[in-house]
Amino acid sequence: MKGVYGFVELTDKEPKARDILDKVQQLGDGSPIRDIKQLLKKLIRSDEFEAICKMPEEAGELLRTPKGKTFTLSLPKIGSQVLS
């Protein structure tokens, strides 16, 4: 696996970030962060999940919305602009 990612020069966090985005897309918008963590617990350690989540957030590919004491993750709508 490392040989494939090394060939296209991806860090080990980038495929994990893609896994998070894929899981949010599968579950639909407004997915609780707890559910996504639970489903990806074999791929992503709990202590690195937050750091990996920040990568697509900063790129504008993932939105984190507070909901009560937790957060939900969703994909930005097509045609919407992310304000910085």
N, C-alpha and C positions, 0 to 999 in steps of 0.2 A: 504494500500500500504506500509506503513512504517513497518508493521509487517513482511511482506515478505522480505524486504531488511534488516531488523534487524536480521532476521534468518540467512542469509548468510553473515552478517557483511559487507554490502556495505555501503559506505557513500552516502549521497543524491546526491553528484556530479558524482559518478560513473555511475549510470543509465543515467544521462544527457549526459555524455561523450559518452556512447554507442549510444544514440540517434543521436548525431552529426556524429559518424562514420557510422551509418546506413543511414543517410540522404546523406552523401557524396557518399556512395556506390550506392544509388538509383539514384542520379543525374549524376553520372559519375565523372571521374577524371577531375581536373581543374575547379571545381565548385567555383564560386565567393563566398567569405565569406559572402558578403551582402545577397545573395540569401538564404544561409543556415540559417543565423540569422532570416531572414524574415519568413521562413517556420517553424522555431522552437520558434517563439516569444511567443507562449502561454505556452510553457514548460520551456524555459530558459530566464531569464531576461537579458536584453542587457548588464547591468553592470557586470554580472557574466559570460558571454559568453566567454570572452578572457581567464579568469582563468581556466574555464573548458576545453577549447581547448588545453591548455598547457599540461594537463595530458596525453592524447594520443600522443601528439607530443613528449614529453619526453620519452615515452615508445616505440617510433618508429612505432606507428600504424597509424600516420597521418603526412602528409607533408604539410607545409605551404610555398607557393612560391609567392614571390612578383610579381605583375603584374600591372604596372603603379602605381597609387596611392593606390591601394588596394592589397589584397592577394587572392590567390586561395588555396583551400584545395583539397588534393588528398590522395589516399591510396598508400602506397609503392608497387612497383611492386613485384611480387613473384620472389624470387631468388635474388633480389637486396639487397645490404647491405647498411645500414645507417651508415655513418661515424660520429663518435662523436668527 
